[in-house]
Amino acid sequence: MSDPDQRSNSAGGFLLAVSLMVGTIMGLLLGQPSVGFLAGLAIGSIAAVSLWLKGRG
């Protein structure tokens, strides 16, 4: 059983948050903020899940 006090060194939530903000800003610049938000959500989710899978070993 793993130690409950052990914390992960990965920061998948940070990647998701940054990609959402960048996607929304890029969408605003291109006149499509909702498309930018969804693109940032997709890219951030893929990055966070891949980081999580890598950390699982």
HUBEL-V518381 format. One record per residue. RES is the residue in three letters. SS is DSSP state (~ for helix, > for strand, _ for the rest). PSI is psi in degrees with one decimal (NA if undefined). OMEGA is omega in whole degrees, 0 to 359 (NA if undefined). Layout:
# HUBEL-V518381
res: <RES | RES>
ss: <SS | SS>
psi: <PSI | PSI>
omega: <OMEGA | OMEGA>
This chain:
# HUBEL-V518381
res: <MET | SER | ASP | PRO | ASP | GLN | ARG | SER | ASN | SER | ALA | GLY | GLY | PHE | LEU | LEU | ALA | VAL | SER | LEU | MET | VAL | GLY | THR | ILE | MET | GLY | LEU | LEU | LEU | GLY | GLN | PRO | SER | VAL | GLY | PHE | LEU | ALA | GLY | LEU | ALA | ILE | GLY | SER | ILE | ALA | ALA | VAL | SER | LEU | TRP | LEU | LYS | GLY | ARG | GLY>
ss: <_ | _ | _ | _ | _ | _ | _ | _ | _ | _ | _ | ~ | ~ | ~ | ~ | ~ | ~ | ~ | ~ | ~ | ~ | ~ | ~ | ~ | ~ | ~ | ~ | ~ | ~ | ~ | _ | _ | ~ | ~ | ~ | ~ | ~ | ~ | ~ | ~ | ~ | ~ | ~ | ~ | ~ | ~ | ~ | ~ | ~ | ~ | ~ | ~ | ~ | ~ | ~ | ~ | _>
psi: <143.0 | 157.8 | 124.0 | -19.8 | -7.3 | 127.1 | 149.2 | 145.2 | -7.0 | 157.9 | 65.9 | -33.4 | -35.3 | -43.5 | -41.0 | -45.7 | -44.0 | -42.2 | -33.7 | -44.1 | -45.0 | -42.4 | -42.4 | -41.7 | -43.8 | -39.5 | -39.2 | -41.2 | -30.6 | 0.0 | 13.3 | 72.0 | -34.0 | -35.7 | -40.1 | -39.6 | -45.3 | -37.3 | -42.4 | -38.2 | -44.4 | -47.1 | -43.7 | -38.2 | -43.4 | -43.3 | -43.2 | -42.2 | -40.3 | -36.9 | -40.6 | -43.6 | -37.8 | -39.4 | -23.0 | -20.4 | NA>
omega: <183 | 179 | 182 | 179 | 181 | 180 | 179 | 178 | 182 | 183 | 181 | 178 | 178 | 179 | 180 | 181 | 181 | 181 | 176 | 180 | 180 | 179 | 179 | 179 | 178 | 177 | 177 | 180 | 180 | 178 | 180 | 184 | 181 | 177 | 177 | 178 | 180 | 177 | 177 | 177 | 180 | 181 | 179 | 178 | 178 | 180 | 181 | 180 | 179 | 176 | 178 | 179 | 178 | 180 | 179 | 175 | NA>
